[in-house]
């Protein structure tokens, strides 16, 4: 049987870790270990982990804060499995998650895989709205986690990523700790000849942020991260990645059109209204809730404008920096 090492970096989230570990206790495939890397947390999860010592093969390590990418590297170094799975601490999984992955790897082996994310029935309306926005075909969320990946080659994301030990040994793990570390890692692994793919049924329930303020900060950071990836791989910055920037500039320019050319102002209002209506109807139907549909409109604007502003500000910064500059994110704080 293939042995899995499930690596979970944690930063001040003991309650979330407890819920994820409870999911792991219920797995139908049982040949796995859990490696918890506490990345400099003030509120530690060690006591929570200790309650699972008799239920799971679990190992807990504390280190000074280095960021999620380097924390995962520490997990790789401690892991004893044949295949590594990285999960965010705010994830929940079904009890057949590992069984699905094992069956896929036995049928068609993937050196590197990613799985999609969904919202859980128990999530709050805001969490459901944020989840909708991050996975909708009407936003940049629609370019990942689907069989037809509009962003080009599928690049697994670290909230739900698996990789063989050989991938780790040849890549040496993450070289960015924050600001797009998972995409850079995936691109580099694929460039070495490793096969990547999506396992659609290996999904997680991703809690994400619980307020729009937190969500905005996170998406602004994601926009900056996309520019940072282009520092390492310039050709990976594609037209589809500029959509949030175009949307942001378009929204901010609408009042100007009223002064410059009134017909364009009314045209922009109509087009924006259609876009809002599409998101509202789609989300309301999918979530079976008008409340979530309305909140999804807010989430979509927060996502696209937050990402767009981050993309613009980091892109502007890149124009004036030294050629060949690389940002590893070690001295950048990830937004909470």
C-alpha positions in Angstrom: 0.0 0.0 0.0 1.2 3.5 -0.8 1.9 5.5 2.3 0.9 9.1 2.4 2.3 11.9 4.5 -0.3 14.6 5.0 1.5 17.9 5.7 -0.3 20.7 7.4 1.4 24.1 8.1 -0.4 25.9 11.0 -0.4 29.5 12.1 -2.6 30.4 15.1 -5.5 28.2 14.1 -5.9 25.4 16.7 -9.7 25.2 16.2 -9.4 24.6 12.5 -6.8 22.0 12.9 -9.0 20.0 15.3 -11.8 19.9 12.6 -9.4 18.8 9.9 -7.8 16.1 12.1 -11.3 14.8 12.9 -11.8 14.4 9.1 -8.6 12.4 8.9 -9.6 10.1 11.7 -12.6 9.0 9.5 -10.6 8.2 6.4 -11.5 4.9 4.7 -7.9 4.6 3.5 -5.7 4.4 6.5 -2.1 4.1 5.4 -1.0 7.6 6.1 0.8 9.8 8.7 0.1 13.4 9.6 2.8 16.0 10.0 1.9 19.2 11.7 4.3 22.2 11.3 3.5 24.9 13.8 5.0 28.0 12.1 5.7 30.3 14.9 2.2 30.5 16.3 1.3 32.4 19.4 -1.8 30.4 19.9 -0.5 26.8 19.4 -2.3 23.7 18.4 -0.1 21.2 20.3 -2.7 20.4 22.9 -5.2 19.7 20.2 -2.7 17.5 18.4 -2.1 15.5 21.6 -5.7 14.5 21.8 -5.3 12.7 18.5 -2.1 10.8 19.4 -4.0 7.5 19.9 -6.2 8.0 16.8 -3.7 9.0 14.2 0.0 8.5 13.4 0.6 12.2 14.0 3.8 14.2 14.5 4.0 17.8 15.8 6.9 20.2 15.2 7.2 23.8 16.2 9.5 26.3 14.4 10.1 30.0 14.2 7.8 31.7 11.7 9.2 31.3 8.1 6.0 31.4 6.0 3.8 28.6 4.6 6.1 27.6 1.8 9.2 27.0 4.0 6.9 25.4 6.7 5.9 22.9 4.1 9.5 22.2 3.2 10.1 21.4 6.9 7.2 19.0 6.7 8.7 17.3 3.6 12.0 16.8 5.5 10.2 15.1 8.4 7.8 13.0 6.3 8.3 9.3 5.8 5.7 8.6 3.2 5.9 7.7 -0.5 3.6 10.5 -1.5 3.0 13.9 0.1 -0.3 15.7 0.4 -0.4 19.3 1.5 -3.6 20.7 3.0 -4.4 24.1 4.4 -5.4 24.1 8.1 -8.8 25.6 7.1 -9.8 22.6 5.0 -12.3 19.9 5.6 -12.4 16.6 3.6 -14.8 13.8 3.0 -13.9 10.4 4.5 -13.1 8.9 1.1 -10.6 11.6 0.1 -7.5 9.5 0.4 -9.3 6.5 -1.2 -10.1 8.7 -4.2 -6.5 9.8 -4.6 -5.2 6.3 -4.2 -7.5 4.9 -6.9 -6.5 7.7 -9.3 -2.8 7.2 -8.8 -3.3 3.4 -9.3 -5.3 4.0 -12.5 -3.3 6.9 -14.0 -0.3 8.0 -12.0 0.2 11.7 -11.4 3.5 13.1 -10.1 1.7 16.2 -9.0 -2.0 16.7 -8.5 -4.4 19.3 -7.3 -8.0 19.1 -6.2 -10.8 21.7 -6.3 -12.5 23.4 -3.4 -16.1 23.7 -2.5 -18.3 25.3 0.2 -19.7 23.2 3.0 -23.4 23.2 3.8 -22.6 24.5 7.3 -20.6 27.5 6.1 -21.9 31.0 6.9 -23.6 32.9 4.1 -20.5 35.1 3.7 -18.3 32.0 3.5 -20.6 30.6 0.8 -20.5 33.8 -1.1 -16.7 34.0 -1.0 -16.5 30.4 -2.0 -18.8 31.1 -5.0 -16.7 34.0 -6.1 -13.5 32.1 -5.9 -14.8 29.2 -8.0 -17.2 31.0 -10.4 -16.8 30.9 -14.2 -17.7 34.6 -14.1 -14.5 35.5 -12.2 -10.9 34.4 -12.3 -11.9 31.5 -10.0 -13.2 29.8 -13.1 -9.7 29.4 -14.5 -8.6 26.8 -12.0 -9.9 23.7 -10.5 -11.8 22.6 -13.5 -11.3 20.0 -16.3 -11.0 22.8 -18.9 -8.4 25.0 -17.3 -8.6 28.4 -19.0 -5.3 29.5 -17.5 -3.3 27.0 -19.5 -1.4 24.0 -18.0 -3.0 23.0 -14.7 -1.0 24.2 -11.8 -2.0 22.6 -8.5 -2.5 25.0 -5.6 -1.2 24.3 -2.1 -4.5 24.4 -0.2 -5.1 20.9 -1.8 -2.0 19.5 -3.5 -0.3 16.1 -3.7 3.2 15.3 -5.0 5.5 12.3 -5.1 8.6 12.0 -3.0 10.6 12.1 -6.3 9.1 15.5 -7.1 10.2 16.9 -3.8 13.7 15.4 -4.1 14.2 16.9 -7.5 12.7 20.3 -6.9 14.0 20.6 -3.3 10.6 22.0 -2.4 9.4 25.6 -2.3 11.8 28.5 -3.1 9.2 31.1 -2.3 7.5 31.0 1.1 4.8 33.6 0.4 3.5 35.4 -2.8 2.6 32.7 -5.3 4.8 29.9 -3.9 2.5 27.1 -4.9 2.2 28.2 -8.6 5.9 28.8 -8.9 6.5 25.3 -7.4 4.0 23.7 -9.8 5.5 25.4 -12.9 9.0 24.4 -11.9 8.0 20.7 -11.2 6.2 20.5 -14.6 9.3 22.0 -16.3 11.3 19.1 -15.0 9.1 16.7 -16.8 6.7 15.7 -14.0 3.1 15.0 -14.9 0.5 17.2 -13.4 -3.3 16.9 -13.3 -6.5 17.6 -11.6 -8.4 15.0 -9.6 -11.9 16.5 -9.7 -13.4 14.2 -6.9 -10.5 14.9 -4.5 -12.1 18.2 -3.4 -11.9 20.0 -0.1 -14.3 22.2 1.7 -12.3 25.4 2.0 -13.3 27.8 4.7 -11.4 30.8 3.4 -12.1 34.1 5.1 -15.0 35.0 7.3 -15.3 38.7 6.5 -15.1 40.8 3.4 -12.3 42.9 4.9 -10.1 39.8 5.4 -11.1 38.6 1.9 -10.0 41.9 0.3 -6.6 41.8 2.1 -6.1 38.2 0.9 -7.0 38.9 -2.7 -4.9 42.0 -2.9 -2.0 39.8 -1.8 -2.9 37.2 -4.5 -2.8 40.0 -7.1 0.7 40.9 -6.0 1.6 37.2 -6.0 0.7 36.9 -9.7 3.2 39.6 -10.6 5.8 37.9 -8.4 5.4 34.7 -10.3 6.2 36.6 -13.5 9.5 37.6 -11.9 10.4 33.9 -12.0 8.5 32.9 -15.2 7.6 35.9 -17.4 5.8 33.8 -20.0 3.3 32.6 -17.3 1.6 36.0 -17.1 -1.3 35.4 -19.4 -4.0 37.7 -20.8 -6.7 36.1 -18.6 -4.7 37.1 -15.5 -5.3 40.8 -16.4 -9.1 40.5 -16.2 -9.3 41.8 -12.5 -7.0 44.8 -13.4 -9.2 45.6 -16.4 -12.4 45.2 -14.3 -11.0 47.5 -11.6 -9.9 50.2 -14.0 -13.2 49.9 -15.8 -15.2 50.4 -12.6 -13.1 53.3 -11.4 -13.4 55.0 -14.9 -17.2 54.9 -15.1 -17.8 58.3 -13.4 -15.2 59.9 -15.8 -17.2 58.7 -18.8 -20.2 60.7 -17.6 -18.0 63.8 -18.0 -16.2 62.8 -21.2 -18.8 60.9 -23.3 -22.2 60.2 -21.7 -23.2 57.4 -24.0 -20.2 55.3 -22.9 -21.2 56.0 -19.3 -24.7 54.5 -19.8 -23.2 51.6 -21.8 -20.8 50.8 -19.0 -23.6 51.0 -16.4 -25.7 48.5 -18.5 -22.8 46.1 -19.0 -21.9 46.2 -15.3 -25.6 45.7 -14.4 -25.7 42.6 -16.7 -22.6 41.2 -15.0 -24.0 41.8 -11.6 -27.3 40.1 -12.6 -25.5 37.0 -14.0 -23.5 36.6 -10.8 -26.6 37.1 -8.6 -28.8 34.6 -10.5 -26.0 32.0 -10.9 -25.1 32.1 -7.2 -28.7 32.2 -6.0 -29.5 29.1 -8.0 -26.3 27.2 -7.0 -26.6 28.1 -3.3 -30.5 28.0 -3.3 -30.4 31.3 -1.4 -31.2 34.8 -2.5 -29.2 36.0 0.6 -26.0 34.3 -0.6 -26.7 35.5 -4.1 -26.7 39.1 -2.9 -23.6 38.6 -0.8 -21.9 37.0 -3.8 -22.2 40.3 -5.7 -20.2 41.9 -2.9 -17.7 39.0 -2.9 -17.2 39.3 -6.6 -16.4 43.0 -6.5 -14.1 42.5 -3.4 -12.3 39.7 -5.2 -11.7 41.4 -8.5 -11.0 44.9 -7.2 -8.7 43.5 -4.4 -6.8 41.3 -6.9 -6.7 44.1 -9.5 -5.3 46.7 -7.0 -2.6 44.2 -5.9 -1.8 43.4 -9.5 -1.5 47.0 -10.4 0.6 48.1 -7.4 3.0 45.2 -7.6 3.2 45.6 -11.4 4.1 49.2 -11.0 6.7 48.3 -8.4 8.2 45.8 -10.8 8.7 48.4 -13.5 11.3 50.2 -11.4 13.1 47.4 -9.6 16.5 45.9 -10.6 16.4 43.4 -13.4 16.5 39.8 -12.1 15.0 40.8 -8.7 13.2 37.8 -7.0 10.8 38.1 -4.1 10.8 35.1 -1.8 8.3 36.6 0.6 10.3 35.9 3.7 9.9 39.4 5.1 6.3 39.9 3.9 3.5 39.2 6.3 0.7 37.1 4.9 -2.7 38.8 5.5 -4.8 37.3 8.2 
